[in-house]
Amino acid sequence: MKTATLLKIAELIAEDSYKGHLTILRFTTHWKVFFGTPDMDTGKGREFVNKIYAFDSLDEALSNLIQYHFEGEE
């Protein structure tokens, strides 16, 4: 699936289930994506982001996020 399609699906899920919150982080060597917004004010957000699995590409990260969302609904 193309990146634009994956991003649109993730946006629709975020709007429908997470009050529109979708976070995409690009690091030097990897990507992290998740629904919601990290609490960076208290430092808990940094711990949360550290626990999120890292992916080599944005496509991989979005595909995993979408799959995880739908598996969690079953």
C-alpha positions in Angstrom: 0.0 0.0 0.0 1.2 3.5 -0.7 2.3 5.8 2.1 -0.5 8.3 1.3 -3.1 5.6 1.6 -1.7 4.2 4.9 -1.6 7.8 6.3 -5.2 8.4 5.2 -6.4 5.2 6.9 -4.4 6.1 10.1 -6.0 9.6 10.0 -9.5 8.2 9.7 -8.9 5.8 12.6 -7.5 8.7 14.7 -10.5 10.9 14.0 -12.9 8.1 14.7 -11.3 6.5 17.8 -8.7 8.9 19.3 -10.1 12.4 19.1 -8.0 13.0 16.0 -4.7 12.4 17.7 -2.0 10.7 15.7 1.7 11.1 16.4 4.4 10.4 13.9 8.1 10.6 15.0 11.1 10.5 12.7 14.4 9.7 14.4 17.9 9.4 12.8 17.5 5.7 12.2 13.8 4.8 12.6 10.2 5.8 12.8 7.6 5.6 15.6 3.9 6.2 15.2 1.0 5.9 17.7 -2.5 7.1 18.3 -2.7 9.8 21.0 -0.4 12.5 22.1 2.5 11.9 24.5 2.6 13.9 27.8 5.9 15.6 27.3 5.3 18.1 30.1 5.7 15.6 32.9 8.4 13.4 31.3 6.0 10.4 31.2 5.6 11.0 27.5 9.4 10.4 27.0 9.1 7.0 28.8 6.1 6.1 26.7 7.8 7.0 23.4 10.8 5.0 24.4 8.6 1.9 24.8 7.0 2.3 21.3 8.5 -0.2 18.8 10.7 1.4 16.1 10.4 0.7 12.4 12.8 1.2 9.5 10.3 3.0 7.4 7.1 5.1 7.8 5.2 2.5 5.7 6.1 -0.3 8.1 5.2 1.8 11.1 1.8 2.9 9.7 1.0 -0.7 8.6 1.7 -2.0 12.0 -0.3 0.7 13.7 -3.3 0.0 11.5 -3.1 -3.7 11.9 -2.7 -3.4 15.7 -5.7 -1.2 15.9 -8.0 -3.7 14.1 -6.6 -6.7 15.9 -7.4 -5.0 19.2 -11.1 -4.6 18.2 -11.6 -8.4 17.8 
